[in-house]
C-alpha cells in the first residue's frame, strides 16, 4: 500500500490547488493526529491520505485529507504520479525555470 503524503501547511495549500487543477478535490477526512512526524506519516488508514502537517511548540499534529469516494480508485492509481509532477513543477518554480 502507498504511504501517506505529509506536507507542510504551505506545501499542502499548493498541492491542494494543484490537485484541483487535475480534477481531484482534497477535502477534510478526520480529526487531527498527534505524535512525531514519523508516527503521523505512518498512521494507518484504509487508503493513503494527504496530511497537512503542523509543527507546534512541544508536539506535532497532522490533519488528514482525502478525495471523494467516487474518485478514490483513480486517485490511488495517480497519487504517486501527481506527487512527482507537483514536486518537479515546484522545484522548477523555485529554481526560476
N, C-alpha and C positions, 0 to 999 in steps of 0.2 A: 504494500500500500504506500502511496506517496505521502511525503511528510507535510505537516502544516507549514505554511509560509508566514514567517514572523517579520513584521515590518514596523519601523518607527512610525510615529504619528504622521510626519511629513511624507514619508515614502508611501504610507498607506493611502493618504488622500490622493496622491498622484496615481497610484496603482488602481484605486477605485475609479478614477476618471478614465484611465486607460482601458480598464475592463468595460466600462460603459460604452466607450467608443467601439469596442469589439463586440458589443451585443450582450454583455453579461452585467447584471445589476447586483453588485455585492450588497447584502443587507445584514443587519444585526442578527446574530444567531442565538447567543445565550449570554448569561451573566459573565462577569469578569472571572478570570483565572488568576490566582496568586501563586507566587513561587519564584524560583530562579528563572533566568532566561531559558535555560536548557529544559527545565521542567515544563514551562509553558509551551515551548516548541514541541515537546514530545507528548503533550496531553492527548489522550486517545479520544477520538470521535469516530462516528460511523464512516466518515469520509474526510479528506483533508480540508482544513479551513484556512482562511487568511486571517491572521491575528494582528490586530493593532496593538503594538507593544508600548507600554507606558512605564518608564523607569521612575520610581518615586524615591523619596529620600532614604527610606530604610527597606524598601521592598520593590517588587516589580509586579505589574499586572498586565494581563492581555485580554482583549475583547475579541471574541471570535466572530467572523463574518462568513457568510456562505451565499450561494445563489439560490434562486427558486428551485423547488423540486423538479419542475419540468425541464430545467437546464442542467441538472446535475450530471447526467451521463455525458453530455457534450463537454461540460466544464471539467470533469475528471480527465477526459481524453485530451484536453487542450491546456490545462493549467500549467504544465511544465513548459510548453512552447510559449505561452503568454508571458510567463515569468522571465524566460530567457530574452524574449523580444523587448519587454519592458526595461530590463536592466541594460540591455545593449543600447536602446534608444536614450535612456537616462545618462549612460556613460558618455555617449556621443554629445549630448547637450552640455554636460559638464566640461568636456574637453573642447567644446566650441566647434564641433564638426557637424 
